Amino acid sequence: MSNFDSHGLPISTPSEVAAAHYRDAIDLILSAWTGGVEALDLAIAADPQFALALAARARMHTVNGESAKARALIALAEAKVAIAGTERERSHVAALGLAIRGNTPVALDYVLSHLDQWPRDVFILSLPPGAFGMFAFSGMAGHSQAAVDLCERVAPHYGDDWWFLTTLGWAHTENNNVAHGRALTEKAFALRDDNAHAVHALAHAMFEDGSGGEADELISGWLPGYAHAGILYGHLSWHRALVALEVGDVDRALAIYAKGVRPSVTASLPINVVSDCASFLWRMDAYGHAAPREMWSELTDYSASIFPNPGFAFVDVHMALIAAANGDLTRLNARVEGLNTKIANSVFPAGPVVPTICQALYAFAQGQHSVCATLLEPVAHDVVRMGGSHAQREVIEDTLLMALLHAGEVEKGRALLDQRLHRRPSPRDMGWRAKLVG
């Protein structure tokens, strides 16, 4: 008797126990719930020859920054699937292998071709979309539209699937179709509320339509039922801290950060720890609230060995935030030089916008606001190439706005504020706009 995955595709394991654990694992991973890795380990224990479980476990090693373990395990999965695997399974493992080994352009092309043939291969479909997906980290300026196009293309194969509606809603929200994105995400959340990705996507939709208070209420009410060890616990707390900061409640923002976001308390993935902490503390300083230096020191110590090498655009920008805040020109210049070398060798698809941002951040931290604005203004439309979400990239736009205002470029600052307020009516931006009019 054949076994099947959670979306009805045959899987090559004779063990019903292994198949059941694999189905559970994929659902848990796709909902950012705890227990997914453990379920994969149980599937592998029940059938050590189960190539798809081995490949998924390799993927999770990559997500956790354990590249050596990931490469060893994906090689084992490739060997197993070559002996006993269907054409779809061999292609599935090959797609994960390319993604794990880091050749994003080749991997993305392969993944899209795979999905043309097997659109219901949900674990592979999960790779391109999302703030940290292959599209976002491809360096392309139109990655939000690419995610919408892919999701709409496969939509007839999913119907009212909770994971797919979450992903489709996120894609539309990030592509500035916020009302539609929010409606889809609300539907997904109603179908499965133990889904951290749905809460996250819905909070982003609320952020984008100016409903920060609703986002805070949603997260605050939902978080107590989510394990502190959940990979999105810290990031959802970050969203709450930003809402508090946006309305000027600095004490509450710091309390949320201290309890759920800072490196010593969070179980988030390293990429989230570095980006959430750096962007929050930078915003504190940029808005004139002076983030505690011990918080910067804690983050500096944490990040020093996590992402030492340049070449990961989203991370590079956040590592530059840390170096700039510390006045560490040596470390910042080393990253910029490394990026420029990669650009010259055509191995950094995000392009020169990233080293330019890094230099602008240092100028801002040094009080050279005119220099910062001069660097950032021409590349503002290309910041999207660093990846991540609107909410994550907005720290760069905030920096440009504050640089313009500090440099006395009031008309330019007012124009930027008007653009932002047209996109979403932020209480912080409305306050700044009122001061400029006054």
Secondary structure, 3 states (H helix, E strand, C coil): CCEECCCCCEECCCCHHHHHHHHHHHHHHHCCCCCHHHHHHHHHHHCCCCHHHHHHHHHHHHHCCCHHHHHHHHHHHHHHHHHCCCHHHHHHHHHHHHHHHCCHHHHHHHHHHHHHHCCCCHHHHCCCCCCCCCCHHHCCCCHHHHHHHHHHHHHHHCCCCHHHHHHHHHHHHHCCCHHHHHHHHHHHHHHCCCCHHHHHHHHHHHHHCCCHHHHHHHHHHHHHHCCCCCCCHHHHHHHHHHHHHHCCCHHHHHHHHHHHCCCCCCCCCHHHHHHHHHHHHHHHHHCCCCCCHHHHHHHHHHHCCCCCCCCCHHHHHHHHHHHHHCCCHHHHHHHHHHHHHHHHCCCCCCCCHHHHHHHHHHHHHCCCHHHHHHHHHHHHHHHHHHCCCHHHHHHHHHHHHHHHHHCCCHHHHHHHHHHHHHHCCCHHHHHHHHHHHC
